[in-house]
Amino acid sequence: MNRLLYCLCLGVCLALAPARAAPLDAYGHLPEVENMAITPDGKVLAYATDVGGKRTVIVYSIDASKLLAALVAGDQKLRDLRWADNDHLLITISNATYITGVIGPKQEYAVSEVYSLAENVQKPLLRELDNSLNVTLGAPISRNVNGHTVVFVHGIHFRDNVGVTALFSTDLVSGRSQIVEPGTKRSDEWLLDDSGNVIAGVEYDNDSRLWSLKLLRNDQWTTAYSVSAAIDFPSVLGITADGKAIELRMIDADGNSVKSVNLADGSVNENTDENAGLGDPVLDPTTHRIIGTEAQTDHTEYHFTSRDDQLAWNSVAQAFSGENVALVSWSADRSRVIVLVDGTTDGSEYQLVDLNTHMAHPLGPAYPEIHPSDVAAVKFIHYAAADGTTIPAILTLPNGREAKNLPLIVFPHGGPLARDLPGFDWWAQAMASRGYAVLQPQFRGSDGFGWKHASAGFGEWGRKMQTDLSDGVRYLAGQGLIDAKRVCIVGASYGGYAALAGPTLDRGVYRCAVAVAGVSDPQTFLRWVEHRERDSDTASIRFWTRFMGVKDSDDPKLADISPLAHAASDDVPVLLIHGSDDTVVPMQQSNDMNDALLAAGKPVTYVKLKSEDHWLSRSETREQMLEALVNFLEVNNPPN
């Protein structure tokens, strides 16, 4: 086994490094290898890394063991890499900015570029189009059209001075871009067949709250399926493996189900495959049709419709028994597979599996200074909330310490309709490396555990969603695992709200609280969203008010769940951290909470991250966040 890519390309053989505790910045630095993608012929890799402190895309020949290109992204944030064909690499980057001539708040805008390996030329997509922005909504889609690779992207086109979602295409041979579907204010997305023909479109009418799937047959649009949906829209999974239908995931009181819409006649049928609604679709790298699903339980698991595909994947997963194995990219014939392997044996490392030779080659660790011996053990547990609701949770235990009377960090996820995933969690692992047990509760309202669990969170923002966290503390204390007097709460986004709600609304549980990009006042947050969307009745507003259990932004019940309104009741030191480029939760939320705590004479520290977004996308500020976090924890909740 040789470290094919990392040792040869970056010149560092980490296997020779002596065993030692990983430094804190090793966790905060962006992954040394990420966004890895393999060409359809399986001969060339592309991935993102740092070179001289700049985020850089490396293009590397596998068989020749040769660096082919290094493309510097600079201050741009790399979001996605994928091959359109064996020669063209699609690169998506983003930044928070204002667009000249467009009225509205600062937004995180993404743009896509194409790099030709043969010509060694890098060009932007969507050039020189009238009444359109060159921003892309979602990842680019590639198709072979009459022998040419054509890239399709969803973007923004202006009709009557109003920006609407539109579908664009760029021919990578001629370089010509054009509008394929100009869109309307109801347009959401379009689906393409193998040859790049538009076959279906999705619309949503906010006024009537009607979601529709329309089919294009004989140049005529017809509505094949529609459903009333104020908040929970069907998800378009893709085209079935036989190319005859479109699969939709439905969300309703019965849970997740999958419907198939026949492309020939528009008939709608229930998909009876027991694995169909389990997770995200896995697409064939050539046909772009659904060939399986990826589901998250206590590990990442895959279910393929083809027996050969399932056997092939099983052989890949079995090569790393006991580890979490995630599919990252594979060649068109699926003979070469890139996987990310996480666990205490491999740490967090990319591997290239060649199914022809039955060999696995390490491509490089995502975090080279974090050795497998540094990785803390992760357990999946369940506990009962006060009302009997079962709460799944992830528990990370620090290395080298007896699992008894440990200091604890409660680490709720964002969303709130989200979940923590199996695999290496750099943030949780960083806190565990400093001697803390880390509890990540999948509180009611979390996604991924069925509709009943998710819908149990409706109206429970700041209420049972909050006490689900402290019930986890009491459970672990009852097991003797943690010391109930040494508990802090840390979170980001909705988790940041929960961190502020702990010492203001659910007092007496925590010794300190850290809120990163957190909502401090639901009312002003809702009004900010209304201003951004220029409407007080949108699907996103309805999403928030349903969780908060209120009618609108004027509802007086919002004060009941506002940490800002209860700042004077805070009973522990608080650390606030917020990025200046946050376009999801405005920095004003932390500014206001800081002012309120200071006015009430409460201990508060405020760290502002320059040019950082909601997702902590830059190494420098991510490291700054971790350093401030750990210093604060060690002062207010010492691990020893």
N, C-alpha and C positions, 0 to 999 in steps of 0.2 A: 504494500500500500504506500503510495507516494503522494505528497501534498501537491498534486499536479498544478493547480492554479495559483494558490496563495504563495507557495515557496518560490515558484519560478517567476511569477509575474511581479510580486511585490518584494521578493528577495528576503523574506524572513521565514525561518523554519521554526515555528512556535513549539514544535514537539520537543525541542532541545531546551526550552526555557525551564528554569528551576521552579519547583512548586513553592508558591507563596500566596498570601492573601491578596486578592485582587484590589487595586486601588479604587476609590469611589468613582473617579472620572472614567474608569473602564466601563462602568455601567451607564454613565450619562452620555458618553460619546455615541454618535450615530453608529449603527452597525458598520463594521469594516467591509462587509460584503452584504449586499441586499439587492432586491429587484433583479434577481438572476433570471436570464432567459436564454434558451438554446434555439438555434436556427432550425427550420423544418427538416433540413438534411442531417441535423445532429452534429455538425462539424465545428460550429463557432458558438462561443458564449459571449454574452454581454452582461455586465453587472455594474453596480454603483459602488464607489469606494471614495476614500479621501487620498489625495496626492498633494502634498505641500499645503495642507489645510484647506484645499478646495475640493468640493464635491465633484467627482470625475467619473465618467462612464468609460469603462475598460471594455475593449473588444478583443477577444482572445481566441486563437486557433487551438482546438483541443488536440488534434492529431499531430500538428506541427509543433506544439508547445511554444507558440509564438505570439507575442503582443502585436496586434494588428492596428490598434488605434487607441488613443486616450483623448476623450472629449471633455473639456473642462466646462462644468456648469456654473462655476463661480458662486455668486450669491443666490442663484436660482435654486428653488427647492425641487429636487427630483421626486416625481410622484409615480412614474410608471415607465417600464421598458418592455417592449415586445417587438418581435420580428414580424414585419409584413410579408417578407419572403426571405430567401437566403442571402439577399444583398442589402435590403433596406431595413434599418432599425428605427422604430418609432419611439421617440423620447417625449415624455410629457413632464412639463415643469410648471410651477406656479409661484405667485407672489401676491401679497396683499397690496392693493393699489387702487387709485381712482383712475377712471378712464376719461380722457378728455372728451367733452361733449356729452357725456352720459351723466344725468343727474341721479344722485343716489349716494349712499354711504360707501366707505371703503369696503371692497370685497376681495376675497381670495379668488383670483382669476387664473385659470390654467390655459396654457398654450401647448401645442404639439409641434414637434419638428421631426424631420426624416433625415437620417444619415445614410448615404450610399457608401458601402464598403468598397465597391469597385472604383468609384470616382473620388473617394475620400472627400465628399462634399456634404455639408449639413445645411438644410434649408427649412424654413418654417412652412407649415401647412396653411391653407386658407389665405393665400396672398392675393391682393388686388381684387377684392370682391366689393362691389358697391353695396352700401346700406347694410353692411354686416360687420360684426366684430370678428377678429381672428382668434377668439377664445374658444376652447373646446369644453363641452359638457360631457364628462365621462371619458373613458378610454377610446382611442381610435379603433376602427373595425376594418380589417383588410379582406379583400376578395380578389380572385383572379377573373378579370373580365376581358374576354377575347384575347387572351394571351398577355394582357397587361395587369400589373398589380395596381388596384385602385383602393385608396384609403377613404373610408367614410367616417365622418365625425358629426356629432350633434353640436350645434353652435347657436349663435344668436343672430337673427336677421331682423331688421327694422321694417315694420309695415305701419304706415301712417304714424311714424315717429314713436311707435311702441315696439320694444324688443320682444320677439317671440322665439320659441325653440324651432330650429330648422335643421334639415339634414343637408350636409355638404359632401362633395366628393373631390378627391385630388388624384389624377392619373400620375403615377410615379414615373412613367416614361416621358410623357409630354410636359409634366409639371402643371397642367391646366387644372384649375379648380372651378367648380360650379355649384349652384344650388340644385339639389335633387328634389327636395320638398320644402317649399317656402314656409310652411307652417301657419298656424293661427294662434290666437291667445289660448286656445284649448289644447294645443299640441303638446305631447310629452315625449314620445319616442317613436321610431320606426324599426321594423324588422326586415332583414334582407335574407334572400335565399343564397345558395352556394355560389351563384353566378353574379351576385351583386344587384339583383332585382328587388325593388321594394315590394313586399308582399302583404305587409300589415302595418297598422299604425295604432297608437294609443292616444286617447284624448281624455281630458278631464274638464268638465264644466263646473266651475266653483259655484255658480249661481244655482244650478239645479242639483248640484252634488252628484252628478252622474259620471261614472267611469265607463269608458267604452273601448272595446277592441274592434277595429275595423279591418276588413280584408280588401285587398285590391285585386280584382279579377276582371279581365277584359277592359282594363283602364277605367273601371268603375269602382268607387268605394261603397261598401255596404257594411252595416253594423252587424257583426256576428254575435257579439256578447256584450251586455251592459249590465251594470249593477249600481244601485244606489250606495254611495260610500262617502260619508262625511269625513272620515279619518283613515280608515283601514282599506287601502286600495289593494286589489289583486296585484301580484308580482308576475311579470312576464319572465318565465324561466328560459325559454328558447324554443327551438324547433326540435321535434322528436327525431330519434335516430334514423327513422325511415323517411324523414322529410315530408311527412303527410299532415302533420298537425303542429299547433302551437300549444305549449303547456303553460298553464296559469296556476300559481299558488294562491289559494283562497284563504282569507283570514276571517273567521266567524266564530260564533259561540260554540261550534263543534270542534274548533281547533283548526289546524292546517290541513287542507285537502288540496288535491291537484285536479284540475279539469283540463281536458284536451279539446281544442277547437280545430275541427277538420278544415284544412285549407281548401278542399275541393267544394264542399257544400255548406260550410259554416256550422255544421252540427256540433253540439257540445256534449261531451261524455265525461263521466267520472273516471279518473285513472285509479285502477285498483291495485297497482304495484305498491306493496307495503313499504317500500323504501322511497317512494316518489316524493313525499312531503317532508322527508327527514332533514334536509339541509340544502345547501347551495348546489346548483347544477355544475357538473364537470362536462366541458365541451371538447369534442374531437378537434385536435389542432389543425386538421385539414378541412373537414366538412363544416365545422363550427356548430354541429348538432349536439344535442344532449346524449351523452353516453353513460352517465352515472351521476351520483350525488356525493357531496362531501358533508359529513355530519360531525358535530362536536359533542362528545359525551365527556368521559374523563380522559379521552384521547381523541385525536382526529382519525375518523374512520371513513372508508370509501366503499360504496356499493355500485358496481358496474352492471349494466344490462347484459353485456357480453361475457360469457363464461371465460373466454380467453383473456379478456382484459382483467377480469377479477383474479384469475390465477396468476397473471403477470404481476398485478399489484401485490397480491399476497406474498409472492416471492420477494418483492422489494421490502415490504414491511417486516417480514420474518428475518431479513438480514440484520435488522437493528432491533431485535427483540427487547422489550422492556422500555424502549424509548418512544417518544412521540414523533411520528414520521408524517410530514406534510408534503403533498405533491406541489412542486413549484413550477416546473416546466418540463416538456418532453418533446422529442422529435416527432415528425409527422407519422412515422411508422411505429412510434412508441418503443423503439429499441433502446434509446438512451433517455434516461429519466433523471431529472434533477430533483432532489428532495432536501428538505430542511429537517435535520434530526436534532431533537432536544431531549436532554436528560442528564443524569449524573454520570453517564458513561462517555458521552460525546460532547457534553456541554451544549452548545448551540452551533451546529456545523452543517454546511452544505456538502452534499455528497452527489457524485455522478455515478449512477448505476447503469452499467452496460448489460442489457439482457442477452446480448449475443455471446459475450464472453463470460457472463455471470460474475463480473467483478465490480466492486465499488471503489471509487477513487475519491478521497477527501478533496474538496475544492477550496476549503478554507473556513475558519470559524467566523461567525458573525461578530463575536466579541473576543478578539485574540488574547487579551490580557486576563480574561476570565477562564480559568482552566476547569475541566470537569470536576476537580476536587473542590472548587469554589462554589459549585452549584448546590444550593440548598434543596433538601428533599421537599417534594410537593405532595400533599394528600388531598383527596376529594372526600368531603364529609357532608353530613346532613344533620340538622338540628331542628328542634321544634320552636317556633315562635310562641309568644304568650297565648295566642288564640288557637294554637295547635297546627298552624300552617307549617308545612315542611319547607325549610330553607336550605337549598344546596349551597355549598361554599367550598372555596379552595383555601387550604391551610398550608403555609410555607413555614418550615421549622428551621431555625438557624443551625449551622453545622457546629459540631464540637460542644454542644450543650445538652444536658439532660432535658427531656421534654417535661419539665416540671417547674411550676411557678415562674414561667418566662414573662418578660415584658412583652406587651402586645401592641401592634399597630392594626387598627381596623381600617381597611382600605377599600371603600365602596367604589364601584365603577361609575362611569358617566352614563349619559343617555337621557333618561333612565332606562328606556327600552333598549337595552344592550346587555352584554354579559362579558364575563372574563373567560378567556379561552385557555385550553390546555397548551402546553409549550412554555418556552422561556419568557418570563415577564421581567424585563430589565429593571423596572421600578420596584416591584415586590422583592426581587432578588437582591437589589441594592440595600434595601432596608433589612432584609434577613442577614446579609453579610455583616451588618453592624451589631448583630446579636439579638434582633427582635423576631418574635413570631409575627407572621402577617396573616390576617384573616380577610379574605375577599368574599363577602356574602353576596349571593345571588338573590337579593331581597325580592319580595313580591313586586311585580312590575318589570322584572328582568325578562329579556328575550331568551329564546332557546330552550325553554322548559315547558312549552305548551301554552295554549291560550288561557287555560284556567289560572296558571301562575302569573302570566303577564297581566291579565285583566283584573286580578286581585289587587293590583296596585292603583287602579283607577280611583281617584279621590283620596288616596292615601299618602300623597306627597307631604312630607313633614309630619306624618302621623304614623301609621303602621309600617310604612316603608322605612321610617327612621328607627322605630323600636325593633324592627327586625335586626338591625345592626347591634343594638345593645343587648338584645336577647342572645346573640352569638357570643358576646362577651361573657354573659352569665353562664352560658352552656360550657364554654371552655374553662371558666373558673371552677365550675362544678366538677369537671373532669380532672382538675388539678394541673392542667397544662399551663395555665397562665396565672399571673398575680393580678387580681382584679383591681388592685390599687396602683398598678403601673400600666395604664392603657391610654394611648393617644389615638386620635382619628385623623386620617390623611385622605384627601380626595381631590379630584379634578373635575371641572364642569359640573354635572349633577352631583358627582362625588364631592366636589368642593362645596356645594350647597349643604350636603349632608354633614360635612366637616364643621360648617358653621352652625348648623342646626343642633349638633350634638351638645355643645356647651350653652346654648341659648334656649332650646326647646326640650331637650331630653337630658337635663342636667344631672350631675352627680356620677357620671360614668367615666369621663375622660379627664386626664391630667393636662392635656394640651390638644390643640387642633391646628391643622394646616390645610388651608383652602387654596388650591391652584385654579385660577380662572373660574371661580365659583360664583353662582347666583346668590346674592345676599338678600335681594328683595324681589320676590316674584312679581309684584305689581309693576314696578318700574321696568322690569325685564319684559313683561308682556307688552307694555306700552312702547318699548323700544322695538320689539318685533313688529308691532302694528305700524310704526313709523317706517320701518325698513320695507315692509311689504305694501305700504300705502293702503291698508285695508284692515279692518278690525274683525273680519270674519273669513279667515282662510283655514285650510286644512291644518297648517302648522299651529295656528292659534288654537284651533279646536283640540289639537293633540295636547298642548300644554294645559289648557283649562280642564280637560278630562282628568289628567293626572292630579291636578291641583284641587279638583273638586269644587270649582267655582263656575259662575256663569260667564264672566267676562273680566276685563281688567279693572272694572269699577267695583267688583264684588268685595264687600268689607271683610269677608272671611280670609282674604289674602293676608291680612295683618296677622292672623293667627299662626301662619306658617312662615312668617318673615323673620329671619335672624336679625335683620337690620332693625325691625321694630322692637326686638327684644334684646338689643345690644347691651343695655344696662343690666341685663340678667346674666350676662356671660360670667362664668365662674373659673375660667382657665386662661392661660396665655394663648394667644392666637398669632399664627403666621399667615399672612396673605401674600400670594405670589400671582402676578398677572402679566401677560405679554401685551406690549403696546399695539401689536398688529392683530389682536384677537377680533375676528369678525363673527364669532358665534355667541360669545358672552362678552358684552362691552366692558372695557376696563373700568368704566364708571361704577360698576357693581362693587369692585374692590375698593375704589376710591371712597365711595359712600360708607362702606363698612369700616374702613380705617378711620374716617372722620367720626363716626358714631362711637366707636370703641374708645377713641382718644377723648371725646367729649364726656364719656361716662367714666373716665379714669381707669380704663381697663388696659392690661398689658397687651400690646399689639406691636408686631413688626411687619413692615411692608416692603417687599422686594419687587421692583418693576423690571421686567425683562425687555430690554430694548430690541425692537424689530422681531419679536417673537410672536407666533400665531397661537391659535387655540390648541394645537396638537404638539407643541414643543418639537418643532421640526428642525432646529439648528443645534449642532453639538455644543457650541459655546454657551448658549443660554440654558440648554438642558443640563449641562454640567453645573452651571450657576445655580439652577433650581435645586439639584440634588445636594450640593454643598450646603446651601442655606437650610434645606429641609433637615439633613442629618445633624448639622450643628444645633439647630433648634431642638430636635428630638433628644439629643444627648444632654442638653442643658436641662430640659424640662421633664424628661422621662429617661434617666440614665439606664443603659442596658445592663449595667453591672451593679 
